[in-house]
Amino acid sequence: MTTNRHRRCEANVVLEDDAPHILVVDDDHRIRDLLGKYLLENGFRVTMAENSQEARAAMRGLAFDLLILDVMMPGDTGFELANEIRARSEVPILMLTARSDADDRIQGLELGVDDYLTKPFEPRELLLRVHNVLRRRRDASGQPGEVRIGEFVFHIGRGELKHNETTIKLTERERDLLRQFAQRPGMAIARHELATLGGTGSERAVDVQINRLRRKLEVDPSNPIYLQTVRGKGYILHAE
């Protein structure tokens, strides 16, 4: 699968631990290989997927700083995948298409896509657009890139939780919820809002995820210091 190809590309490239992580989704293996190699050579971590199904599987286990989605793919199109992602995440999205129709660009922008590039394209132009999208998102957020939670550090953009140099495994739902708390530290967030924003589907599911997060963050999960319950309101994260 593409994972092995990705590893071979990485073998001769030294990347920073905090290098932005990009998911490339395209059914054309030539374009995937080109983008994967080029982005790796320019300092990005890269994961590749052939279709929407592989992309979903990758996103369940990894956090990404940017998604590059082809519009026309077998199964769900890039538009359909982008619409699904936007319902639960603000991760930047750059769309690729072989069509130059204005209607396609408008549809993508209406879905919340950050940028649009028509095939064929110069790799240097794509690299420039990637840098611009990432910079705009950082500038627009007006928020710190990470928060400290006791002995843990959570990187908001990448959705990564670390204890010293060890990355703590998070489920996609845990990552979504923790990102919401980290973006509003010290503020109580209602359970019904977390159920919507975190994509968990129900308030009961939120409670279950909160308990799991506490087991990862707290010394004594039954007596939490950082992720606390606000009676009658919801939950609050006390970050440093």
MDAnalysis code that builds the backbone (N, CA, C; Angstrom):
import MDAnalysis as mda
import numpy as np

u = mda.Universe.empty(720, n_residues=240, atom_resindex=np.repeat(np.arange(240), 3), trajectory=True)
u.add_TopologyAttr("name", ["N", "CA", "C"] * 240)
u.add_TopologyAttr("resid", np.arange(1, 241))
u.add_TopologyAttr("resname", ["MET", "THR", "THR", "ASN", "ARG", "HIS", "ARG", "ARG", "CYS", "GLU", "ALA", "ASN", "VAL", "VAL", "LEU", "GLU", "ASP", "ASP", "ALA", "PRO", "HIS", "ILE", "LEU", "VAL", "VAL", "ASP", "ASP", "ASP", "HIS", "ARG", "ILE", "ARG", "ASP", "LEU", "LEU", "GLY", "LYS", "TYR", "LEU", "LEU", "GLU", "ASN", "GLY", "PHE", "ARG", "VAL", "THR", "MET", "ALA", "GLU", "ASN", "SER", "GLN", "GLU", "ALA", "ARG", "ALA", "ALA", "MET", "ARG", "GLY", "LEU", "ALA", "PHE", "ASP", "LEU", "LEU", "ILE", "LEU", "ASP", "VAL", "MET", "MET", "PRO", "GLY", "ASP", "THR", "GLY", "PHE", "GLU", "LEU", "ALA", "ASN", "GLU", "ILE", "ARG", "ALA", "ARG", "SER", "GLU", "VAL", "PRO", "ILE", "LEU", "MET", "LEU", "THR", "ALA", "ARG", "SER", "ASP", "ALA", "ASP", "ASP", "ARG", "ILE", "GLN", "GLY", "LEU", "GLU", "LEU", "GLY", "VAL", "ASP", "ASP", "TYR", "LEU", "THR", "LYS", "PRO", "PHE", "GLU", "PRO", "ARG", "GLU", "LEU", "LEU", "LEU", "ARG", "VAL", "HIS", "ASN", "VAL", "LEU", "ARG", "ARG", "ARG", "ARG", "ASP", "ALA", "SER", "GLY", "GLN", "PRO", "GLY", "GLU", "VAL", "ARG", "ILE", "GLY", "GLU", "PHE", "VAL", "PHE", "HIS", "ILE", "GLY", "ARG", "GLY", "GLU", "LEU", "LYS", "HIS", "ASN", "GLU", "THR", "THR", "ILE", "LYS", "LEU", "THR", "GLU", "ARG", "GLU", "ARG", "ASP", "LEU", "LEU", "ARG", "GLN", "PHE", "ALA", "GLN", "ARG", "PRO", "GLY", "MET", "ALA", "ILE", "ALA", "ARG", "HIS", "GLU", "LEU", "ALA", "THR", "LEU", "GLY", "GLY", "THR", "GLY", "SER", "GLU", "ARG", "ALA", "VAL", "ASP", "VAL", "GLN", "ILE", "ASN", "ARG", "LEU", "ARG", "ARG", "LYS", "LEU", "GLU", "VAL", "ASP", "PRO", "SER", "ASN", "PRO", "ILE", "TYR", "LEU", "GLN", "THR", "VAL", "ARG", "GLY", "LYS", "GLY", "TYR", "ILE", "LEU", "HIS", "ALA", "GLU"])
u.atoms.positions = np.array([
    [0.837, -1.192, 0.000],
    [0.000, 0.000, 0.000],
    [0.875, 1.246, 0.000],
    [0.266, 2.434, -0.056],
    [1.011, 3.675, -0.148],
    [1.898, 3.911, 1.050],
    [1.571, 3.301, 2.202],
    [2.378, 3.526, 3.403],
    [3.817, 3.094, 3.176],
    [4.003, 1.930, 2.532],
    [5.356, 1.454, 2.289],
    [6.106, 2.398, 1.361],
    [5.411, 2.894, 0.326],
    [6.036, 3.844, -0.578],
    [6.456, 5.083, 0.179],
    [5.594, 5.514, 1.065],
    [5.903, 6.704, 1.866],
    [7.161, 6.472, 2.684],
    [7.299, 5.306, 3.275],
    [8.465, 5.017, 4.103],
    [9.738, 5.025, 3.273],
    [9.670, 4.508, 2.038],
    [10.860, 4.505, 1.197],
    [11.275, 5.928, 0.850],
    [10.274, 6.790, 0.621],
    [10.591, 8.194, 0.336],
    [11.266, 8.847, 1.526],
    [10.796, 8.509, 2.722],
    [11.315, 9.141, 3.915],
    [12.726, 8.664, 4.270],
    [13.121, 7.530, 3.725],
    [14.357, 6.900, 4.163],
    [15.566, 7.827, 4.019],
    [15.587, 8.653, 2.961],
    [16.740, 9.512, 2.716],
    [16.465, 10.972, 3.049],
    [15.396, 11.236, 3.783],
    [15.019, 12.607, 4.124],
    [14.939, 12.743, 5.637],
    [15.618, 13.749, 6.173],
    [15.566, 14.012, 7.607],
    [14.538, 15.113, 7.856],
    [13.525, 14.818, 8.664],
    [12.453, 15.762, 8.937],
    [12.473, 16.169, 10.392],
    [12.037, 17.407, 10.650],
    [11.854, 17.867, 12.012],
    [10.658, 17.155, 12.635],
    [10.709, 16.958, 13.966],
    [9.613, 16.273, 14.645],
    [8.298, 17.034, 14.514],
    [8.386, 18.384, 14.435],
    [7.176, 19.186, 14.352],
    [6.881, 19.638, 12.926],
    [7.470, 18.971, 11.929],
    [7.200, 19.324, 10.536],
    [5.718, 19.124, 10.236],
    [5.077, 20.048, 9.494],
    [3.657, 19.887, 9.153],
    [3.414, 18.565, 8.446],
    [2.285, 17.952, 8.778],
    [1.933, 16.633, 8.243],
    [0.812, 16.815, 7.231],
    [1.051, 16.365, 5.994],
    [0.096, 16.552, 4.900],
    [-0.432, 15.197, 4.434],
    [-1.743, 15.140, 4.231],
    [-2.380, 13.953, 3.648],
    [-2.700, 14.251, 2.187],
    [-2.118, 13.453, 1.272],
    [-2.365, 13.598, -0.158],
    [-3.326, 12.489, -0.585],
    [-4.478, 12.886, -1.153],
    [-5.501, 11.911, -1.563],
    [-5.733, 12.061, -3.062],
    [-5.280, 11.078, -3.832],
    [-5.417, 11.135, -5.294],
    [-5.332, 9.716, -5.831],
    [-6.222, 9.358, -6.743],
    [-6.220, 7.999, -7.280],
    [-5.161, 7.806, -8.365],
    [-4.540, 8.896, -8.825],
    [-3.478, 8.814, -9.835],
    [-2.147, 8.600, -9.116],
    [-1.597, 7.403, -9.225],
    [-0.388, 7.075, -8.458],
    [0.799, 7.937, -8.879],
    [0.807, 8.384, -10.143],
    [1.919, 9.232, -10.589],
    [1.909, 10.568, -9.857],
    [0.731, 11.137, -9.688],
    [0.630, 12.412, -8.983],
    [0.918, 12.221, -7.506],
    [0.410, 11.119, -6.919],
    [0.705, 10.845, -5.512],
    [2.205, 10.742, -5.279],
    [2.879, 9.989, -6.149],
    [4.323, 9.810, -5.985],
    [5.066, 11.128, -6.147],
    [4.654, 11.911, -7.140],
    [5.302, 13.197, -7.373],
    [5.127, 14.116, -6.167],
    [3.892, 14.242, -5.701],
    [3.635, 15.128, -4.570],
    [4.306, 14.622, -3.307],
    [4.224, 13.327, -3.071],
    [4.831, 12.767, -1.872],
    [6.320, 13.050, -1.817],
    [7.018, 12.774, -2.917],
    [8.461, 12.995, -2.958],
    [8.802, 14.474, -2.837],
    [8.062, 15.312, -3.562],
    [8.367, 16.735, -3.571],
    [8.120, 17.376, -2.209],
    [7.007, 17.022, -1.573],
    [6.703, 17.596, -0.261],
    [7.687, 17.114, 0.799],
    [8.067, 15.839, 0.733],
    [9.065, 15.324, 1.664],
    [10.388, 16.060, 1.516],
    [10.803, 16.272, 0.268],
    [12.065, 16.961, 0.014],
    [12.042, 18.402, 0.501],
    [10.831, 18.947, 0.650],
    [10.698, 20.334, 1.095],
    [10.262, 20.447, 2.558],
    [10.497, 19.379, 3.323],
    [10.376, 19.475, 4.773],
    [9.045, 19.105, 5.382],
    [8.152, 18.472, 4.616],
    [6.861, 18.079, 5.149],
    [6.816, 16.576, 5.421],
    [6.080, 16.207, 6.441],
    [5.722, 14.800, 6.613],
    [4.532, 14.518, 5.701],
    [4.512, 13.341, 5.082],
    [3.493, 13.049, 4.079],
    [2.905, 11.660, 4.298],
    [1.578, 11.595, 4.220],
    [0.866, 10.321, 4.151],
    [0.025, 10.362, 2.881],
    [-0.066, 9.231, 2.186],
    [-0.783, 9.209, 0.916],
    [-1.930, 8.206, 0.944],
    [-3.001, 8.558, 0.247],
    [-4.179, 7.694, 0.156],
    [-4.681, 7.696, -1.281],
    [-5.207, 6.554, -1.710],
    [-5.661, 6.411, -3.097],
    [-7.093, 6.875, -3.281],
    [-7.884, 6.857, -2.212],
    [-9.296, 7.230, -2.329],
    [-9.815, 7.703, -0.975],
    [-11.101, 8.046, -0.935],
    [-11.688, 8.583, 0.288],
    [-11.679, 7.571, 1.425],
    [-11.867, 6.298, 1.095],
    [-11.871, 5.268, 2.132],
    [-10.518, 5.189, 2.826],
    [-9.435, 5.193, 2.052],
    [-8.099, 5.172, 2.651],
    [-7.830, 6.455, 3.427],
    [-8.343, 7.580, 2.921],
    [-8.149, 8.857, 3.618],
    [-8.815, 8.830, 4.984],
    [-10.036, 8.316, 5.061],
    [-10.742, 8.231, 6.348],
    [-9.963, 7.360, 7.332],
    [-9.435, 6.244, 6.831],
    [-8.664, 5.359, 7.703],
    [-7.428, 6.077, 8.236],
    [-6.769, 6.853, 7.386],
    [-5.580, 7.589, 7.827],
    [-5.947, 8.628, 8.870],
    [-7.075, 9.318, 8.679],
    [-7.473, 10.381, 9.601],
    [-7.957, 9.845, 10.939],
    [-8.347, 8.589, 10.962],
    [-8.754, 8.006, 12.249],
    [-7.558, 7.805, 13.176],
    [-6.391, 7.626, 12.595],
    [-5.232, 7.346, 13.427],
    [-4.202, 8.455, 13.487],
    [-4.310, 9.454, 12.597],
    [-3.306, 10.506, 12.531],
    [-3.962, 11.872, 12.453],
    [-3.226, 12.887, 12.915],
    [-3.668, 14.278, 12.787],
    [-2.878, 14.941, 11.663],
    [-3.548, 15.742, 10.857],
    [-2.896, 16.377, 9.716],
    [-3.018, 17.896, 9.802],
    [-2.008, 18.575, 9.265],
    [-2.008, 20.032, 9.204],
    [-2.646, 20.542, 7.923],
    [-2.716, 19.695, 6.899],
    [-3.274, 20.087, 5.607],
    [-3.679, 18.841, 4.840],
    [-4.801, 18.928, 4.111],
    [-5.238, 17.859, 3.222],
    [-5.172, 18.358, 1.785],
    [-4.613, 17.541, 0.887],
    [-4.633, 17.820, -0.544],
    [-5.534, 16.769, -1.180],
    [-6.693, 17.186, -1.684],
    [-7.717, 16.255, -2.174],
    [-7.934, 16.428, -3.667],
    [-7.888, 15.330, -4.392],
    [-8.283, 15.339, -5.796],
    [-9.810, 15.367, -5.866],
    [-10.356, 16.098, -6.845],
    [-11.813, 16.184, -6.964],
    [-12.398, 14.878, -7.476],
    [-11.877, 14.386, -8.588],
    [-12.463, 13.218, -9.231],
    [-11.730, 11.954, -8.801],
    [-12.408, 11.146, -7.987],
    [-11.865, 9.877, -7.521],
    [-12.953, 8.822, -7.568],
    [-12.587, 7.550, -7.703],
    [-13.610, 6.499, -7.622],
    [-14.231, 6.478, -6.238],
    [-15.511, 6.152, -6.167],
    [-16.209, 6.219, -4.882],
    [-16.586, 7.647, -4.576],
    [-16.418, 8.064, -3.343],
    [-16.731, 9.439, -2.962],
    [-15.765, 10.401, -3.636],
    [-16.308, 11.502, -4.161],
    [-15.460, 12.510, -4.786],
    [-14.756, 13.336, -3.715],
    [-13.784, 14.139, -4.160],
    [-13.114, 15.037, -3.232],
    [-14.075, 16.024, -2.603],
    [-15.079, 16.469, -3.368],
    [-16.076, 17.374, -2.816],
    [-16.844, 16.724, -1.672],
    [-17.248, 15.473, -1.888],
    [-18.016, 14.763, -0.862],
    [-17.174, 14.546, 0.391],
    [-15.907, 14.192, 0.191],
    [-15.030, 13.999, 1.339],
    [-14.788, 15.326, 2.057],
    [-14.564, 16.403, 1.307],
    [-14.342, 17.711, 1.920],
    [-15.558, 18.153, 2.722],
    [-16.743, 17.919, 2.195],
    [-17.972, 18.284, 2.905],
    [-18.098, 17.512, 4.205],
    [-17.766, 16.230, 4.171],
    [-17.813, 15.397, 5.377],
    [-16.803, 15.881, 6.416],
    [-15.608, 16.217, 5.968],
    [-14.570, 16.674, 6.889],
    [-14.945, 18.007, 7.511],
    [-15.491, 18.923, 6.697],
    [-15.828, 20.249, 7.197],
    [-16.925, 20.216, 8.263],
    [-17.706, 19.150, 8.294],
    [-18.758, 19.039, 9.302],
    [-18.189, 18.847, 10.698],
    [-16.902, 18.456, 10.787],
    [-16.337, 18.174, 12.106],
    [-14.918, 18.713, 12.302],
    [-14.344, 19.343, 11.280],
    [-12.957, 19.772, 11.409],
    [-12.695, 21.012, 10.552],
    [-11.744, 21.837, 11.020],
    [-11.325, 23.023, 10.274],
    [-9.942, 22.837, 9.660],
    [-9.505, 21.596, 9.528],
    [-8.194, 21.342, 8.934],
    [-8.152, 21.953, 7.531],
    [-7.077, 22.664, 7.169],
    [-6.998, 23.271, 5.837],
    [-7.089, 22.225, 4.723],
    [-7.774, 22.604, 3.638],
    [-7.964, 21.706, 2.505],
    [-7.588, 22.436, 1.213],
    [-6.750, 21.792, 0.407],
    [-6.405, 22.282, -0.919],
    [-6.912, 21.261, -1.920],
    [-7.739, 21.693, -2.863],
    [-8.333, 20.787, -3.832],
    [-7.535, 20.792, -5.128],
    [-7.436, 19.609, -5.766],
    [-6.834, 19.461, -7.079],
    [-7.899, 19.004, -8.060],
    [-7.890, 19.565, -9.271],
    [-8.866, 19.143, -10.260],
    [-8.281, 19.245, -11.656],
    [-8.731, 18.357, -12.540],
    [-8.319, 18.411, -13.934],
    [-9.225, 19.341, -14.730],
    [-10.271, 19.846, -14.078],
    [-11.221, 20.734, -14.744],
    [-11.008, 22.167, -14.270],
    [-11.172, 23.103, -15.194],
    [-10.972, 24.513, -14.851],
    [-12.289, 25.271, -14.755],
    [-13.409, 24.544, -14.696],
    [-14.721, 25.194, -14.645],
    [-14.846, 26.053, -13.399],
    [-15.394, 27.251, -13.578],
    [-15.615, 28.139, -12.435],
    [-16.578, 27.508, -11.445],
    [-17.547, 26.723, -11.939],
    [-18.532, 26.102, -11.048],
    [-17.857, 25.175, -10.049],
    [-16.828, 24.453, -10.498],
    [-16.109, 23.557, -9.598],
    [-15.411, 24.348, -8.494],
    [-14.760, 25.434, -8.887],
    [-14.057, 26.246, -7.889],
    [-15.032, 26.841, -6.884],
    [-16.166, 27.310, -7.390],
    [-17.174, 27.904, -6.504],
    [-17.715, 26.853, -5.546],
    [-17.984, 25.643, -6.065],
    [-18.497, 24.577, -5.199],
    [-17.508, 24.260, -4.092],
    [-16.226, 24.187, -4.445],
    [-15.220, 23.904, -3.435],
    [-15.142, 24.990, -2.386],
    [-15.166, 26.239, -2.814],
    [-15.084, 27.353, -1.871],
    [-16.318, 27.404, -0.977],
    [-17.469, 27.066, -1.531],
    [-18.694, 27.038, -0.721],
    [-18.618, 25.971, 0.367],
    [-17.875, 24.915, 0.110],
    [-17.723, 23.849, 1.096],
    [-16.722, 24.224, 2.185],
    [-16.007, 25.327, 1.986],
    [-15.011, 25.734, 2.979],
    [-13.601, 25.334, 2.625],
    [-13.377, 24.946, 1.356],
    [-12.027, 24.606, 0.914],
    [-11.168, 25.867, 0.919],
    [-9.896, 25.736, 1.295],
    [-9.029, 26.899, 1.454],
    [-8.385, 27.358, 0.159],
    [-8.129, 26.437, -0.760],
    [-7.505, 26.831, -2.016],
    [-7.805, 25.773, -3.068],
    [-7.512, 26.123, -4.325],
    [-7.906, 25.307, -5.460],
    [-6.805, 25.374, -6.498],
    [-6.363, 24.240, -7.035],
    [-5.292, 24.214, -8.025],
    [-5.693, 23.281, -9.159],
    [-5.539, 23.769, -10.398],
    [-5.942, 23.010, -11.581],
    [-4.763, 22.221, -12.138],
    [-5.024, 20.959, -12.462],
    [-4.023, 20.119, -13.120],
    [-3.975, 20.459, -14.615],
    [-2.817, 20.354, -15.250],
    [-1.497, 20.105, -14.659],
    [-0.979, 21.364, -13.967],
    [-0.097, 21.174, -12.994],
    [0.419, 22.308, -12.245],
    [1.914, 22.135, -12.018],
    [2.566, 23.253, -11.754],
    [3.976, 23.223, -11.406],
    [4.108, 22.877, -9.923],
    [4.952, 21.906, -9.563],
    [5.122, 21.573, -8.148],
    [5.492, 22.782, -7.296],
    [6.266, 23.698, -7.864],
    [6.641, 24.892, -7.095],
    [5.429, 25.744, -6.754],
    [4.446, 25.791, -7.678],
    [3.234, 26.563, -7.392],
    [2.449, 25.899, -6.271],
    [2.341, 24.571, -6.316],
    [1.635, 23.875, -5.247],
    [2.320, 24.113, -3.913],
    [3.653, 24.051, -3.896],
    [4.383, 24.275, -2.653],
    [4.104, 25.674, -2.106],
    [4.068, 26.663, -2.989],
    [3.772, 28.031, -2.573],
    [2.376, 28.119, -1.981],
    [1.422, 27.467, -2.618],
    [0.045, 27.497, -2.119],
    [-0.068, 26.784, -0.769],
    [0.650, 25.693, -0.613],
    [0.650, 24.986, 0.667],
    [1.157, 25.894, 1.775],
    [2.272, 26.556, 1.534],
    [2.829, 27.468, 2.535],
    [1.849, 28.607, 2.839],
    [1.214, 29.137, 1.805],
    [0.283, 30.250, 2.005],
    [-0.932, 29.831, 2.821],
    [-1.485, 28.644, 2.525],
    [-2.646, 28.163, 3.266],
    [-2.302, 27.962, 4.734],
    [-1.165, 27.335, 4.993],
    [-0.761, 27.098, 6.375],
    [-0.502, 28.406, 7.115],
    [0.105, 29.371, 6.430],
    [0.376, 30.657, 7.075],
    [-0.920, 31.411, 7.364],
    [-1.857, 31.407, 6.415],
    [-3.131, 32.096, 6.628],
    [-3.878, 31.505, 7.808],
    [-3.868, 30.193, 7.920],
    [-4.556, 29.551, 9.043],
    [-3.914, 29.927, 10.364],
    [-2.593, 29.969, 10.401],
    [-1.911, 30.352, 11.641],
    [-2.233, 31.796, 11.999],
    [-2.200, 32.682, 10.995],
    [-2.463, 34.099, 11.248],
    [-3.900, 34.333, 11.665],
    [-4.836, 33.584, 11.060],
    [-6.255, 33.805, 11.345],
    [-6.671, 33.265, 12.697],
    [-5.964, 32.249, 13.161],
    [-6.385, 31.625, 14.415],
    [-6.198, 32.555, 15.593],
    [-5.102, 33.351, 15.570],
    [-4.829, 34.257, 16.684],
    [-4.685, 33.524, 18.001],
    [-4.350, 32.248, 17.959],
    [-4.277, 31.419, 19.153],
    [-2.904, 30.770, 19.248],
    [-2.497, 30.403, 20.452],
    [-1.212, 29.721, 20.594],
    [-1.224, 28.385, 19.882],
    [-0.043, 27.981, 19.412],
    [0.041, 26.717, 18.704],
    [-0.101, 25.515, 19.609],
    [0.159, 25.693, 20.899],
    [0.066, 24.570, 21.813],
    [-0.287, 25.045, 23.213],
    [-0.810, 24.127, 23.998],
    [-1.129, 24.411, 25.396],
    [-0.504, 23.332, 26.263],
    [-0.122, 23.711, 27.470],
    [0.452, 22.757, 28.414],
    [-0.616, 22.349, 29.411],
    [-0.736, 21.041, 29.593],
    [-1.707, 20.470, 30.526],
    [-0.922, 19.610, 31.504],
    [-0.512, 20.203, 32.620],
    [0.341, 19.470, 33.546],
    [1.641, 19.096, 32.883],
    [1.933, 17.801, 32.824],
    [3.164, 17.321, 32.200],
    [2.987, 17.047, 30.710],
    [1.812, 17.356, 30.189],
    [1.514, 17.097, 28.785],
    [1.512, 18.396, 27.989],
    [1.811, 18.286, 26.694],
    [1.700, 19.410, 25.768],
    [0.816, 18.971, 24.600],
    [-0.204, 19.789, 24.311],
    [-1.114, 19.479, 23.203],
    [-0.915, 20.515, 22.112],
    [-0.530, 20.057, 20.906],
    [-0.369, 20.935, 19.753],
    [-1.720, 21.024, 19.042],
    [-2.294, 22.229, 19.037],
    [-3.654, 22.394, 18.553],
    [-3.767, 22.079, 17.063],
    [-2.862, 22.631, 16.254],
    [-2.965, 22.437, 14.814],
    [-2.850, 20.987, 14.398],
    [-1.861, 20.285, 14.967],
    [-1.643, 18.890, 14.585],
    [-2.508, 17.925, 15.381],
    [-3.090, 18.401, 16.482],
    [-3.898, 17.510, 17.300],
    [-3.066, 16.448, 17.985],
    [-1.810, 16.778, 18.337],
    [-0.902, 15.803, 18.943],
    [-0.720, 16.087, 20.425],
    [-0.842, 15.062, 21.220],
    [-0.634, 15.148, 22.665],
    [0.675, 14.441, 22.995],
    [1.570, 15.166, 23.689],
    [2.867, 14.583, 24.011],
    [3.140, 14.679, 25.503],
    [3.804, 13.655, 26.004],
    [4.315, 13.635, 27.377],
    [5.818, 13.483, 27.255],
    [6.553, 14.565, 27.556],
    [7.973, 14.638, 27.239],
    [8.123, 14.467, 25.725],
    [8.825, 13.452, 25.267],
    [8.976, 13.247, 23.828],
    [8.088, 12.127, 23.298],
    [7.237, 11.607, 24.171],
    [6.378, 10.490, 23.774],
    [5.018, 10.994, 23.311],
    [4.594, 10.582, 22.130],
    [3.277, 10.941, 21.625],
    [2.225, 10.009, 22.205],
    [1.202, 10.605, 22.799],
    [0.117, 9.835, 23.401],
    [-0.955, 9.581, 22.346],
    [-1.315, 8.329, 22.170],
    [-2.302, 7.983, 21.152],
    [-3.675, 8.515, 21.534],
    [-4.299, 9.226, 20.596],
    [-5.648, 9.746, 20.780],
    [-6.544, 9.202, 19.679],
    [-7.796, 8.912, 20.028],
    [-8.759, 8.594, 18.986],
    [-9.162, 9.888, 18.288],
    [-9.789, 9.768, 17.163],
    [-10.224, 10.965, 16.437],
    [-11.187, 11.797, 17.283],
    [-12.085, 11.147, 18.011],
    [-13.050, 11.869, 18.841],
    [-12.351, 12.565, 20.010],
    [-11.406, 11.878, 20.633],
    [-10.652, 12.492, 21.724],
    [-9.885, 13.710, 21.223],
    [-9.310, 13.589, 20.049],
    [-8.543, 14.699, 19.476],
    [-9.455, 15.894, 19.184],
    [-10.633, 15.632, 18.623],
    [-11.579, 16.714, 18.334],
    [-11.990, 17.446, 19.606],
    [-12.313, 16.686, 20.644],
    [-12.748, 17.306, 21.897],
    [-11.613, 18.085, 22.556],
    [-10.423, 17.497, 22.590],
    [-9.305, 18.169, 23.244],
    [-8.941, 19.454, 22.500],
    [-9.081, 19.439, 21.183],
    [-8.810, 20.654, 20.413],
    [-9.804, 21.764, 20.782],
    [-11.073, 21.401, 20.983],
    [-12.071, 22.397, 21.381],
    [-11.718, 23.018, 22.730],
    [-11.300, 22.194, 23.670],
    [-10.915, 22.707, 24.994],
    [-9.666, 23.586, 24.883],
    [-8.686, 23.130, 24.107],
    [-7.426, 23.856, 24.012],
    [-7.601, 25.216, 23.349],
    [-8.582, 25.338, 22.479],
    [-8.845, 26.610, 21.828],
    [-9.569, 27.590, 22.748],
    [-10.165, 27.059, 23.827],
    [-10.866, 27.927, 24.784],
    [-10.516, 27.528, 26.218],
    [-9.239, 27.573, 26.580],
    [-8.855, 27.163, 27.940],
    [-9.471, 28.087, 28.979],
    [-9.894, 27.493, 30.094],
    [-10.486, 28.276, 31.170],
    [-11.934, 28.658, 30.937],
    [-12.538, 28.171, 29.848],
    [-13.937, 28.475, 29.547],
    [-14.761, 27.194, 29.579],
    [-15.901, 27.251, 30.254],
    [-16.783, 26.089, 30.310],
    [-17.464, 25.901, 28.958],
    [-17.480, 24.677, 28.476],
    [-18.122, 24.358, 27.200],
    [-19.250, 23.374, 27.472],
    [-20.432, 23.697, 26.988],
    [-21.617, 22.880, 27.249],
    [-21.489, 21.506, 26.596],
    [-22.092, 20.526, 27.239],
    [-22.029, 19.157, 26.720],
    [-22.672, 19.059, 25.340],
    [-23.808, 19.759, 25.153],
    [-24.479, 19.666, 23.850],
    [-23.632, 20.294, 22.740],
    [-22.845, 21.324, 23.070],
    [-21.963, 21.938, 22.080],
    [-20.815, 20.986, 21.744],
    [-20.266, 20.333, 22.749],
    [-19.198, 19.365, 22.504],
    [-19.699, 18.195, 21.666],
    [-20.942, 17.802, 21.881],
    [-21.512, 16.702, 21.103],
    [-21.582, 17.069, 19.628],
    [-21.820, 18.352, 19.337],
    [-21.906, 18.803, 17.955],
    [-20.528, 19.041, 17.356],
    [-19.707, 19.825, 18.056],
    [-18.395, 20.201, 17.527],
    [-17.434, 19.025, 17.504],
    [-17.530, 18.175, 18.507],
    [-16.615, 17.045, 18.561],
    [-17.030, 15.895, 17.677],
    [-18.223, 15.985, 17.107],
    [-18.678, 14.936, 16.212],
    [-19.025, 13.645, 16.917],
    [-19.287, 13.706, 18.225],
    [-19.545, 12.479, 18.967],
    [-20.979, 12.000, 18.819],
    [-21.906, 12.901, 18.513],
    [-23.270, 12.493, 18.236],
    [-24.219, 12.540, 19.408],
    [-23.744, 12.463, 20.637],
    [-24.635, 12.503, 21.793],
    [-23.875, 13.000, 23.020],
    [-24.621, 13.546, 23.976],
    [-23.990, 14.037, 25.195],
    [-23.430, 12.889, 26.020],
    [-24.100, 11.760, 25.989],
    [-23.600, 10.590, 26.710],
    [-22.256, 10.148, 26.148],
    [-22.122, 10.202, 24.819],
    [-20.855, 9.846, 24.197],
    [-19.755, 10.815, 24.616],
    [-20.112, 12.102, 24.792],
    [-19.143, 13.085, 25.272],
    [-18.628, 12.689, 26.641],
    [-19.526, 12.290, 27.541],
    [-19.122, 11.884, 28.887],
    [-18.131, 10.729, 28.843],
    [-18.378, 9.789, 27.955],
    [-17.491, 8.635, 27.831],
    [-16.107, 9.078, 27.355],
    [-16.073, 9.969, 26.350],
    [-14.802, 10.446, 25.833],
    [-14.051, 11.284, 26.865],
    [-14.778, 12.066, 27.643],
    [-14.146, 12.861, 28.695],
    [-13.466, 11.946, 29.707],
    [-14.134, 10.889, 30.096],
    [-13.547, 9.941, 31.044],
    [-12.273, 9.312, 30.480],
    [-12.287, 9.018, 29.193],
    [-11.095, 8.434, 28.563],
    [-9.954, 9.435, 28.504],
    [-10.284, 10.689, 28.210],
    [-9.253, 11.724, 28.190],
    [-8.653, 11.916, 29.578],
    [-9.502, 11.870, 30.598],
    [-8.999, 12.033, 31.965],
    [-8.021, 10.918, 32.330],
    [-8.285, 9.711, 31.854],
    [-7.381, 8.609, 32.166],
    [-6.016, 8.813, 31.518],
    [-5.976, 9.616, 30.466],
    [-4.706, 9.888, 29.800],
    [-4.012, 11.131, 30.347],
    [-4.786, 12.086, 30.897],
    [-4.233, 13.371, 31.316],
    [-4.024, 13.508, 32.818],
    [-4.869, 12.851, 33.592],
    [-4.919, 13.101, 35.029],
    [-4.169, 12.033, 35.822],
    [-3.533, 12.449, 36.896],
    [-2.918, 11.500, 37.821],
    [-3.997, 10.676, 38.503],
    [-5.069, 11.339, 38.915],
    [-6.218, 10.674, 39.535],
    [-7.464, 11.043, 38.737],
    [-7.860, 10.229, 37.759],
    [-9.008, 10.563, 36.906],
    [-10.302, 10.788, 37.677],
    [-10.438, 10.158, 38.847],
    [-11.661, 10.337, 39.623],
    [-11.680, 11.683, 40.351],
    [-10.535, 12.330, 40.428],
    [-10.439, 13.642, 41.062],
    [-9.626, 14.558, 40.143],
    [-10.186, 14.932, 38.988],
    [-9.411, 15.635, 37.962],
    [-8.993, 17.041, 38.373],
    [-7.794, 17.400, 37.931],
    [-7.269, 18.735, 38.175],
    [-7.423, 19.610, 36.937],
    [-7.234, 19.034, 35.774],
    [-7.187, 19.822, 34.541],
    [-8.509, 19.801, 33.766],
    [-9.077, 18.643, 33.549],
    [-10.312, 18.530, 32.782],
    [-11.459, 18.285, 33.757],
    [-12.116, 19.372, 34.146],
    [-13.084, 19.312, 35.232],
    [-14.517, 19.475, 34.741],
    [-15.432, 18.970, 35.548],
    [-16.863, 19.128, 35.289],
    [-17.350, 20.437, 35.903],
    [-18.138, 21.173, 35.136],
    [-18.795, 22.375, 35.644],
    [-20.267, 22.030, 35.772],
    [-20.716, 21.854, 37.000],
    [-22.078, 21.372, 37.229],
    [-23.115, 22.268, 36.554],
    [-23.977, 21.621, 35.800],
    [-25.049, 22.339, 35.117],
    [-24.627, 23.026, 33.833],
    [-23.332, 22.958, 33.501],
    [-22.855, 23.649, 32.306],
    [-22.160, 22.701, 31.327],
    [-21.181, 21.967, 31.801],
    [-20.434, 21.097, 30.899],
    [-19.065, 20.782, 31.453],
    [-18.039, 21.088, 30.674],
    [-16.669, 20.770, 31.082],
    [-15.759, 21.957, 30.806],
    [-14.629, 21.994, 31.525],
    [-13.665, 23.074, 31.366],
    [-12.253, 22.504, 31.446],
    [-11.354, 23.051, 30.634],
    [-9.958, 22.648, 30.685],
    [-9.138, 23.751, 31.339],
    [-8.425, 23.403, 32.391],
    [-7.519, 24.337, 33.046],
    [-6.108, 24.045, 32.525],
    [-5.701, 24.801, 31.498],
    [-4.376, 24.631, 30.912],
    [-3.429, 25.674, 31.477],
    [-2.145, 25.401, 31.385],
    [-1.139, 26.329, 31.895],
    [-0.651, 27.274, 30.807],
])
